[in-house]
Structures are given as C-alpha cells and as structure tokens.
Amino acid sequence: MKTKIVLFYVLFLFGISRANDLTGTITDAQTGAPLPGVHISIAGTKYGAASEPDGSFTIKNLTPGEYLINIHLIGYKKGSRKITLSEPGEATLNIALSEAPWELDKVVVTATRTPHLLKDVPVTTEVITKEDMAATGALTVDQALDSHVGVTVDNDLSGKGATIRGIDPSRVLILIDGHRVIGQVRGSIDLGQISLSNVDRIEIVKGSGSTLYGSDAMGGVINIITSKPTQSQSLESSIEYGSFKTFDPEFQFEAKRSKIGLTFSGKHEESAGFDLDKSTPHTNGLEATKRYNLNTKISFSPKESFYNDLSLGYMHERKQWIESEWFEPLQKTFIYDDYEWNNRYDIATSHKYVASPKTEIEATLHGSYYDHQWSKYTRANIEDDSSLTTDFITEASFQANHAISKKLILTSGADISSAGLKSTQIVGTRRKVSFGDLYLQTEYIPFKDFTVLPGIRWERHQTYGNHINPSLNLKWSPSERFTLRGTASRGFRAPSIKELYFIFDHSAAGYIVYGGGGVLNPEKSNNYSLTSEINYGRRGLHRLTFFRNDLSNLIDFNLVEFTPTYWRGVYKYQNIVKARTQGLEWESKVKVCTGWDLSFSYMFLLAKNLTDHTVLINRPRNTAKFSNTFYVPSWNAGLTFWGTYHDHKLWTSEGDTPDRVSKIYAPKWIVLNLNLYKRVFNHVEGYFRVENLANSVNATYGYWPPRSYTVGLRLNLFNGAGSGQSNKIDQ
C-alpha cells in the first residue's frame, strides 16, 4: 500500500514538474502603452486570463502541446497566435495590438451584390455590427435599427416596420442573406419577428434598390446577414428576464470540421404585454406575446473554389389582446378577445463557384411560406370574426461577376419568382403572380480615386408587363480622408396581391374595403442623394447626406361612398397619392479617448403629399439620435447610454378629423436608455438594461414601452480552435 502511495506521489510531482506557465504583456502597437482588460483565451480549453493594469497576464499549468491563443479587446483588431509548448517551465508571449479602423474595413455586399470594403463601395452603405447590437442589448432586428440614423421603427397594426427617409415600411425591401422576407399581412414586415441570435451584421442601403432587387425597394434595402461557421466548435447562450414578465433565452452553436460547417441557433421570447390606459376596455399598448425562432446553416466546400450553403428557418408567434368596438346603431360598446398566430418557414440554398481569379458565379434557390391566423371572440367565448392568410414565394437567381480588367468589373444576373396569396379576404380566395428580370451593372474606374457604377434592370411582371429601372452611382475619393458619393435611381413597386384583390367586409363595424383590381398601376419613384464623408481612421467619421425622393402613383385605400349598411364608408385601393420626401442626414462617430466612443446623428425631413398639398402623417421634421459607449478595461466593464429625440408630427390630417377642418399633432418624444455590462471570469458576462429612463409614454400616439428593467447573463460555454484563417497580431 505504501509503495502505491509513493508511486502516486512521484507521478503527481512528475506531472506538476511538466506543467508550463504562459506569461506575457499586451501593449498598444502605436503608443507602446500597456493594455489592461484584454481577454486572452486558449481555444478548446477552459484556460484564459485578463491582462492586468500593467498589461501583463499569466495562464498557469499548461501541459506541453500546440495551442491557439485568441486575443480580444473592444476597439482593437481581434487576432490569434499559434504557439508550441515543449519544455516544462515558463513561456513568454508579448503581443502588440493595433487599433481597428472605424467601421470602414468591413466587407459589405448589398449595395452592389459584390464584396467591397465599406470605404471602397461606390454606393453609400451603413452597417450595424454584432458589437453594436450587443452594446444596446438588442435581441431583434427592430431593436437594432431603432437607434440608426435615417431609420424610424414604427409600431402599428403590421407590427414593427422600418421607415427610411420618410418612405414607409411597405416600400422598404427586407432581405435575409439576399432573399426576400415575406409576411406582409397588414402592409409591412414585422421586424420584431426576426431574431438576432444568428445575425452577423445588418446592411442598410437607402434610396431605390430596384435596379438590383426589383419591386418593393423604392425606399431602400435592409439586408440581414447571418453568421457563417468559422470556429471548430463554440457555444454561446444568453438569458434575460425583465419588466412585463419578459423572458428571453437564446443560444448559438457553431462547428466546423475541414470542409463542412454548421451553425444552429434558437430563441424564445415571452412577454405579458402592458396596458397604458386601463380606463378604456381595450389594450392600449403591447399585446401578450410568445415567439420562437430556430435557424440553421450547413456549409460544404469540397474545394477552395466551390462553396455551398443550406439554410433553414422557422418562426412561430402567438399574440393576445383586448379589442373594443363602438356600434353606432345600438349605441353600445362591444368587447372582444383577439388572438393571432403566425408561422414562417424558410429554406434557401446558395452555390458559389470561383471559376478563376477574375470570374465568380453564384446560383441560389429560396422558398418561404408564411401563414397568419386571426380570431376574435366575444366575452361569451363565441367566435365573432376570423381570417386565415397564407403567403408564399419561390425564387431562383443566377449571377456572374467578371473582372474584365483592374478598372472594369461586370455584374450580370437573372431572377425568376412566383408569389402567391391564399386568404378568405381576397376575391377567389387564392391568387398567384409570376415575375422575372435581367440586370446588368458595370463598375468602371476611369482614373484613380473615381468610380462610375451604372446599372439597369428589365423586369417582366405577369400583371403589369415590362419595367425598366436604371441607376447611376458615382464615387470620388481625392484623398484617403475624404469621399464624395452621388446616386440617381428609379424605383417601382408592383401592387401586392392584397391591394389587387382584397375584400374585407366588416359590416358589424360599418365599413368595407375593396381591392383596386386591374386598374391599379405600379408605384414609381425617382431617388437622388449626395453624400460627403470625412474619416480619421479609428478616431472619427463624419457623413453628411442630402436626399430627395419623388414618389408617384402611391396606392392607398380611398373613401368612395357611404351607405346605410356601411355607415363608416366604402373604401377602395386606388393610385391616389403623389408625394415627395427630402432633407439631410448628418452622422458623426468619434473616439473621444481609449474606451469612450461617441456617435450622434440628425435628420431633417420634409415629407409632403403633393396631391392635396399637405404634410405626410407620422413623419417628424427633426429627429436626433446619440450613443455613448464607455469601456473600462481594468474593471472588465462597460456602459452604453443612448437616446432618441422625435419632433412633433402630424398625426391626423384635416380630412380625417371629426370636424374635417382641424389637424391633430403628436407631441415631441424623447427616449433615453442605459445598458451596463461586466465580464466576470473569462466566459461570463452579466448586464443590466433600463429602457425609457424618463418613462416618456403616450398611449394615444404609440409612445411606448414605458420604463422597463432587464437583467441578463451571456455565456461563452466553449470556444474551439479557429478554422486556420486567423488574423495575425502585430507584435
């Protein structure tokens, strides 16, 4: 027995003697100053450390072998370094980190359908990164967009839609990885249904994108880019609980082995909702909601020049609220319980082949199915009304990029799509339309620092025939610090199936709405913008944009007549509105000092209905947004303080007020928010968020939510070795 104990002790001492300690110092590559709070982790293990105030770090008890060291500090380039520990003792690794340029080194694809560095793209493109989303605690796309310049997130019967430069959500195209998002049950896509759990970044292109993306892109394009597998194995999760019984857990798993990669993410969102005015019988606020999102992406690259992706997505949503209706003939208010169910199913494949260093070919297939059900019950639990709508689309696209020379790149492609709608509220209950297109874009650099990007798209629509949409983009960069971009483009939007064939007979409430039928014409737009941009590398960025959008043939439902049955009116979709939105945007991002980033944006907007010479409703003339992000490396903690100011806006025009003369304006609105976060240990981060600090609410005008509190936890459960394409660290 003693022999075994002695042998165990000797082996134990031998094991200890074979251990290694990894020490080092992290410094700023430019100044040489030590960097505290840098996260140093060893891929595939539980080992890690944070650098001390003098920049030093120590990781103890490492056995001999090869390791991948990952280093990360906000505001600096991420990187990794492979090391080999062979002899027992102490190993030293000193690293100098370089500051990351302010957003201009990111790769974007939406504006030209070809990869460009953000600083080089001819079309002004704006990016919301994963770090931006985490700084404000955003969990869904609407929350990520809400603090962005030139974008207003509206809360209406359609859900949460994005208005860009005064152009409403039904005329803004929403994409996920370049594929259309469907589900415009009441006019626009509800961005609150789209989880950020698998999102890498959001790209925003303002102004018409019809040359490259066709119908619905009159106001702009919002492309939600999902993550691709880059780690050999990682699992991240978060969970939060807050006011109104909000409960939001989510996760993302990522794995990659040789030629095959996988991402799998999921999110559950639950809220009891809130009622801001309990003196009324109906809900004045947010519905009680339960929502689930599941997404996966499988990538396969049999060789370096051939890439394949398969993406699957599912969303389920259930909402509940209380409705009340005043019935004029009986002089009585009726109260109902309303329920809504939504499901979205998506599948997409992408195949990219790099035929040569000059030629790239890509083919994609996409299918999406969305069903929406709404039911209304009396307090006796008897169904009073209901509707069932099914929306579906299939898309196939082909694109080729060819560099004829260093100065000339040709992009050409074709799309063919089939969309359909099945509903109890359209004539014939089922309708289907097909459309296809050809597009051509040329990127030409006639001389250094000047780029010309003309494009044209021919689209053939089953109902409306042929449409031509040209565009011209110019970019001039006389120096590394200054860039000027100009855009002129034409957009269009084909009437939706609902606008064509809708029939909603709500005689109980005294009104009926008809579709416009074959007499409706496509909406059209002419869009212009001029942007000047000054950047100071990592230290700052200033951008000023003048824009103008001329819109014609806009479709809206119009009052036709009153009848005894429809005492509130008979309405019909018609081309009745000609409008213009114009103004300027100013955006500044400044790195005040190490650990403090400040951004500010302002939009001045003039939005007019040129048909009846009135101001467009729900468009504030002045909007300002700001964000302050502080990070203290020595505390491993940070703070984001951000807010929005909306000027007063026309809420109801004189034609819709009871006296048909006066106007109703919504008051000014200021919202302030705060998010605190602190990293404990190497893979755990806690956070506390307060939204609407001043509790500025007004149920009449949709100014909500009220002040809310949220606590949460983020876990990086394990983080495996990189794919072999890691960034080198300056040393």
VENHU-V366459 format. One record per helix or strand. SS is the DSSP state (alpha for helix, beta for strand). FROM is the first residue (numbers start at 0). TO is the last residue. If there is no record, write none. Layout:
ss->{SS & SS}
from->{FROM & FROM}
to->{TO & TO}
This chain:
ss->{alpha & beta & beta & beta & beta & beta & beta & beta & beta & beta & beta & beta & beta & beta & beta & alpha & beta & alpha & beta & beta & beta & alpha & beta & beta & alpha & beta & beta & alpha & beta & beta & beta & alpha & beta & beta & beta & beta & beta & beta & alpha & beta & beta & beta & beta & beta & beta & beta & beta & beta & alpha & beta & beta & alpha & beta & alpha & beta & beta & beta & beta & beta & alpha & beta & beta & alpha & beta & beta & beta & beta & alpha & beta & beta & beta}
from->{1 & 19 & 33 & 38 & 47 & 55 & 64 & 75 & 78 & 88 & 94 & 98 & 106 & 115 & 125 & 129 & 139 & 140 & 150 & 158 & 166 & 168 & 171 & 178 & 190 & 194 & 198 & 209 & 219 & 230 & 232 & 242 & 245 & 259 & 273 & 284 & 287 & 305 & 327 & 331 & 358 & 382 & 407 & 425 & 429 & 449 & 464 & 481 & 496 & 501 & 510 & 516 & 522 & 536 & 539 & 568 & 595 & 613 & 621 & 632 & 636 & 648 & 653 & 663 & 668 & 683 & 697 & 698 & 702 & 707 & 721}
to->{16 & 27 & 33 & 41 & 49 & 61 & 71 & 75 & 84 & 91 & 96 & 98 & 107 & 116 & 128 & 135 & 139 & 144 & 155 & 163 & 166 & 170 & 175 & 179 & 192 & 194 & 205 & 212 & 225 & 230 & 241 & 244 & 256 & 270 & 274 & 285 & 302 & 326 & 329 & 355 & 377 & 404 & 422 & 425 & 446 & 460 & 475 & 492 & 500 & 505 & 513 & 518 & 534 & 538 & 560 & 592 & 608 & 614 & 631 & 634 & 645 & 651 & 655 & 665 & 679 & 690 & 697 & 700 & 702 & 718 & 721}
